[in-house]
């Protein structure tokens, strides 16, 4: 599971990569460490065209996941002899979000697979964690860390409790797809790798075509497409500077 990545390109390059017509990010600084439940730049399809926007990382979790979590909390409260309003408990169940989407056949994800909810998530490197290999192992297309993109989806104005201290929030959310790993990633993380779009044609296919066409992109990169560029750090490049 990829829960850490870096985007240290400039916003003009990002706009050009995905042909964004609108930029609502303001002054976009390099982000050498992007973590779950924080905002990051995406280029998303909107009714007004493609927009470069800052959106929070972590799509809504499934109803079942929230129901199971609320049920466990309710059981613990009942065991202590405390009264339980389960509907209120479920409504306020914290959902920190789902960062990676693998099972696109799930009914939970199908509502967001259409073109209107597609996005690309720009990155320059991404990390997979392996304690024995030194912790965070950072991958990029090559040592220069060229600007690339994950295949993502986004949900507009979703209401949930992301943090207990802030209560219910209504915000835009995004996540990106994963697939089985190629040999490069499998050596570190054998379960999955992000779905990566490496050509302008792939980006256009992802952003413009029906799901039956676009879903073929949920596949691993060819072996040898990625290299390890850093290990054991939470920021890449470690100095946090822009590469462009």
C-alpha positions, 0 to 999 in steps of 0.5 A: 500500500502506498501511503507516502509520495512526493511531488516537487515539480512546479505547477506549470509542469503539472498543468502541462502534464494533464492539460489543466485549464484552471488552476485553483492551487495558488502558490504551490510549494514543493511537497517532498512528503505527502501523507494520508488525510492531507491535501495534495495537488490533483488534476481533476475533471470538472463540469468546467474542464480540467482543474489543478486543485488541492484536495484531501487524500483519502476517499470515503471508506465503505459503509461496512467498514464504518459499521464494523468500527461503530459496532465494536465501539458500541460493544465496548461501551455496553460492556462498561454499562454505558448507554448507546445511541447507535445511530449517533455513534455511527454518524460520528464514526471517524473515517480517516479515508481510503488512500488506495483503491484496488477492488474496482468491481466493488459497488462502493467504488463503482459510483466514482469510476465515471469520467466525471470523477476521474483525476490524475495525481502528479508525483515525482517519487513514491514510497513503499515501506519495508522494515527489513529493506531500510524502512521507506523505499522510494521509487521513481522513473529514474534518478532525476525523478521526472514528473509522472502521474497516478490514475486517481478518482475523486469525490466532491463534497463528501460529509464525514468525520475525518478527525474527532476534534473537528467533527463532521466536515464536507470536503472534496476527497481523492485516492488512486488505484493500485494493482499487482506489483511489477518486479521492481516494486515486488522486491520491496512490497509484494502485494501492490503498486500504484497504477501509474500513467507514463504517457500522454496517451495513457493520461488522455485515456484515463481522463476521457474514456468510459470505464470499460476502456479506461480499466485496462490501465489498472495494470503494473508497469513493465519490469524495469520501469522504476528505480529505487532513488532513496531509502529510510527517509520520510521526504524525497528528495531529502532536502525537500527542494524542487527538481524543476 
